[in-house]
Amino acid sequence: MVQRLKPEVRDRILTAAAEIFAEQGYAAAGLAQIAKRAGTATSNLYKYFDNKQTLFEAVVTPQLAARLLRLLRARLREFTLIEQWDNADARGSAHARALLAFWVEHRCVTLILLRGADGTRYAHVRTLMIAEMQRQATEYLAQTGQTTSPEMHRLLRCLFHRTTETIADILLHHEDPAAIERSIGLFWRYQLAGLQALLNPSRG
């Protein structure tokens, strides 16, 4: 007799898996934990997903990872076009709003990509995001006639590493969309003023 799969059970498993992967990372997450969070038996998971990897890949898709990177690149490119960077938060920038909306809507997926994807095909995404922020900053310096010293190069990498960590911390500790938006807004207020002072103080 063919087993009848229930969409609502599959949805509960996916929600629980996203939460556990976000909290603990792929490597540390266990199927028993996910089953318990979903309110079902571990054996029942295998009716819907072959193993932990296939379950993870149902939570974090190539489309979501690619969209996050596209939104980030669009956000970074706008800084060559604006005068006052401290106005480029979610209130003053459509690109900032779009990126923030993605973080809110896909909180667990973003957190996984920033901190919990080791051991998966997406382990490189966090490094890629940091490298993209550093590349855009270096290009901006070149466009404004400045050179990137070894000290500046290293500092930028450290700053953008901290950026991803701060975003991940916010998403880990806040589930409420309004709280996420307020926290990101506070972080951007600090970060944007500092970046402008560092990369182009003449516009400050």
C-alpha positions in Angstrom: 0.0 0.0 0.0 1.4 3.4 -1.0 2.0 5.7 2.0 0.0 8.9 1.9 2.3 11.9 2.7 0.7 14.9 4.4 1.7 18.4 3.2 1.2 19.8 6.6 3.7 17.3 8.2 6.2 18.1 5.5 5.8 21.8 6.2 6.3 21.2 9.9 9.5 19.3 9.2 10.9 22.0 6.9 10.1 24.7 9.5 11.7 22.7 12.3 14.8 21.9 10.1 15.3 25.5 9.2 15.2 26.5 12.8 17.6 23.8 14.0 20.0 24.4 11.1 20.0 28.1 11.9 20.5 27.6 15.6 23.1 24.9 15.5 24.5 24.7 11.9 24.3 21.9 9.5 27.1 19.8 11.0 25.8 19.8 14.5 22.1 19.4 13.7 20.5 16.0 14.2 17.5 14.5 12.6 16.1 13.4 16.1 16.2 17.1 17.2 14.4 18.2 14.0 11.8 15.4 14.4 11.2 16.4 18.0 10.8 20.1 17.0 8.4 19.1 14.3 6.3 17.0 16.6 6.9 13.7 14.8 9.0 10.6 14.9 12.5 10.4 13.5 11.5 7.5 11.3 8.7 9.6 9.9 11.2 12.1 8.5 12.5 9.4 6.1 9.1 9.2 4.5 9.6 12.8 3.3 13.4 13.2 2.9 16.1 10.6 2.2 18.6 12.0 4.7 19.8 15.2 6.4 21.4 16.5 3.2 18.3 16.3 1.1 16.3 17.9 4.0 18.9 20.7 4.2 18.7 21.2 0.4 15.0 21.6 0.6 15.4 24.4 3.2 18.3 26.2 1.5 17.9 26.3 -2.2 20.3 27.6 -4.9 17.6 30.2 -5.8 17.6 31.7 -2.3 21.4 31.8 -2.1 21.7 33.4 -5.5 19.0 36.0 -4.6 20.8 36.9 -1.4 24.0 37.6 -3.3 22.2 39.6 -6.0 20.5 41.8 -3.4 23.8 42.3 -1.6 25.6 43.3 -4.9 22.8 45.8 -5.8 23.0 47.3 -2.3 26.8 47.7 -2.5 26.8 49.3 -6.0 24.6 52.2 -4.9 27.3 53.7 -2.7 29.1 55.1 -5.7 25.9 57.0 -6.6 24.9 58.7 -3.4 26.4 61.6 -1.5 25.4 60.9 2.1 25.8 57.3 3.1 24.0 57.7 6.4 20.8 58.2 4.4 21.1 54.9 2.7 19.3 52.8 5.3 15.9 51.1 4.7 14.1 54.5 4.9 16.3 56.1 2.2 17.3 53.2 -0.1 15.2 50.8 -2.1 18.1 48.4 -2.3 18.5 48.5 1.5 14.8 47.8 1.9 14.9 44.9 -0.5 17.9 43.3 1.3 16.4 43.8 4.7 13.1 42.4 3.5 14.9 39.2 2.4 16.7 38.9 5.8 13.3 39.2 7.5 11.4 36.9 5.2 14.1 34.3 5.0 15.6 34.8 8.5 16.6 31.1 9.1 18.1 30.7 5.6 20.1 33.9 5.9 21.4 32.8 9.3 22.4 29.4 7.9 24.2 30.9 5.0 26.0 33.4 7.3 27.0 30.9 10.0 25.7 27.4 9.6 26.5 26.1 6.2 29.8 24.3 6.9 29.8 20.9 5.4 27.3 21.8 2.6 27.6 23.2 -0.9 26.9 26.6 0.5 29.9 26.8 2.9 31.5 29.3 0.6 28.6 31.8 0.6 29.7 33.7 3.7 33.3 34.0 2.5 31.9 35.2 -0.9 29.8 37.9 0.7 32.8 39.2 2.7 35.0 39.2 -0.4 32.3 41.0 -2.4 32.0 43.7 0.2 35.8 44.1 0.3 36.0 44.1 -3.5 33.3 46.8 -3.8 35.0 49.0 -1.2 38.4 48.6 -2.9 36.9 49.5 -6.3 35.3 52.5 -4.7 38.6 53.7 -3.3 40.2 53.3 -6.8 37.3 55.3 -8.4 37.9 58.1 -6.0 41.6 58.2 -6.7 42.7 56.5 -3.5 45.1 53.6 -3.0 44.4 50.6 -0.9 47.3 50.0 1.4 47.9 46.6 2.9 46.7 47.9 6.2 43.4 49.2 4.7 43.0 45.9 2.8 43.3 43.9 6.0 41.1 46.3 8.0 38.3 46.1 5.4 38.3 42.3 5.6 38.1 42.4 9.4 35.2 45.0 9.2 33.2 43.0 6.8 33.8 39.8 8.7 32.3 41.6 11.7 29.4 42.9 9.6 28.3 39.3 8.7 28.7 38.3 12.4 26.6 41.2 13.6 23.8 40.5 11.1 23.9 36.8 12.1 23.7 37.8 15.8 20.7 40.0 15.2 18.9 37.3 13.2 19.7 34.7 15.8 18.4 36.7 18.8 15.3 38.2 17.1 12.4 36.5 15.5 10.0 39.4 15.4 10.3 41.3 12.1 9.9 44.7 13.8 12.7 43.9 16.2 15.0 42.7 13.4 14.3 45.9 11.4 15.0 48.1 14.5 18.2 46.3 15.2 19.5 46.4 11.6 18.5 50.1 11.5 20.7 50.8 14.6 23.6 48.8 13.1 23.3 50.6 9.8 23.3 54.0 11.5 26.6 53.1 13.1 28.1 51.3 10.1 27.3 53.7 7.3 28.7 56.7 9.1 31.8 54.9 9.9 32.3 53.5 6.4 31.9 56.9 4.8 34.4 58.4 7.2 36.8 55.7 6.4 36.4 55.4 2.6 35.5 58.9 1.6 35.8 61.4 4.4 35.4 64.3 2.0 31.7 63.4 1.6 31.1 63.2 5.3 
